[in-house]
Every structure is written in C-alpha cells, then in structure tokens.
C-alpha cells in the first residue's frame, strides 16, 4: 500500500481528482492533506472526501522538521504537490527527495520559477505568443519548478483569440486527464 500525502494551497480540484481516481484502486491511500492556506478550497474537498487536512505555515514547511516528523509517523511514502505554491526544502527534501512530485501548468523550463503559477503563467505564455503550452509533471528539488521532468503534455495556444482563462481551461483539462495516470505509472514503477 502506497501512502500518499498531498500538499495543496488552493481550490484542490487536482487533489480531489487524484484521491478519487487512485484512492478507489487497491494499493493507494491518501491519509493526509497538508495546506498552507486557511482560505483554500481544499479544506472543504478534504472534509467531503474524508481525508484529514492539516495547516502548516510556509515558514513551518520550509523549516520542515515538524511536518517531516508527522509524515514519518503517518508512514507516508510519497508527497504529491497539487496546486501547492510553497517551496519544499530542508528536512522534507532530505527525507523525501526523489519521492516528491509536482504538476506545473506550463511547459518547463520556460514559464517556471517563483511567481509563475495560475494566471501569471498563462499571461506569460500569451505575451510570448507561444504556439504550444501544456503541463509538466516533475520531481521536486531545491529550486522552484526545476526537478527532473517525468512527463509533459501539450495543447495548442491561439495567441490571437486566447485569453488567460481560456488557456487555463485547456490546461486544467490536461491536468485532470494526465496527472492521475502519470502518478499511478510512477508509483507502480517505484515498486
């Protein structure tokens, strides 16, 4: 049984999608969601899904010792960042390095790094008049949006007619289709 903790900062639709799809399968459990935003939609989703949600400030997570101890006590095998905006470092990265996965709403290495999330990413893609955007699922290292790429999936960009919201809708559909598939494949190969 793979025990997976999800870290989230926002609405939580990717987290819910992972929990719903993989949690229904044998071999995966989601005992814990860690959130750094008390106003995030993930709290309601976690409650509805019956998954314990805990708040850690970004400072607590960057220092990492308390969160790391909790994850070890919960026997967590993997950490999945699903819309998590904080930076992973210190004890969390030392303990779980190579077992932390993030999804980013653009093609890395372009359009990544600190501050490149949500509509900021899509605005940047449109400003550069890119013809393609997409998602990047990658391992997490000490830098924002920098770890080794696991998978990228593209979608067209229509710079003359797209808005950041329209592009975000296409990207979000890709996330919901591919994130559970890629995470499942990764965890199966990790056995």
C-alpha positions, 0 to 999 in steps of 0.5 A: 500500500502506497501512502500518499500525502498531498500538499495543496494551497488552493481550490484542490480540484487536482487533489480531489481528482487524484484521491478519487481516481487512485484512492478507489484502486487497491494499493493507494491511500491518501491519509493526509492533506497538508495546506498552507492556506486557511482560505483554500478550497481544499479544506472543504474537498478534504472534509467531503472526501474524508481525508484529514487536512492539516495547516502548516505555515510556509515558514513551518514547511520550509523549516520542515522538521515538524511536518517531516516528523508527522509524515514519518509517523503517518508512514507516508511514502510519497508527497504529491504537490497539487496546486501547492505554491510553497517551496519544499526544502530542508528536512522534507527534501532530505527525507523525501527527495526523489519521492516528491512530485509536482504538476506545473501548468506550463511547459518547463523550463520556460514559464517556471520559477517563483511567481509563475503559477495560475494566471501569471503563467498563462499571461506569460505564455500569451505575451510570448505568443507561444504556439504550444503550452501544456503541463509538466509533471516533475520531481521536486528539488531545491529550486522552484519548478526545476526537478527532473521532468517525468512527463509533459503534455501539450495543447495548442495556444491561439495567441490571437483569440486566447485569453488567460482563462481560456488557456487555463481551461485547456490546461486544467483539462490536461491536468485532470486527464494526465496527472492521475495516470502519470502518478499511478505509472510512477508509483507502480514503477517505484515498486 
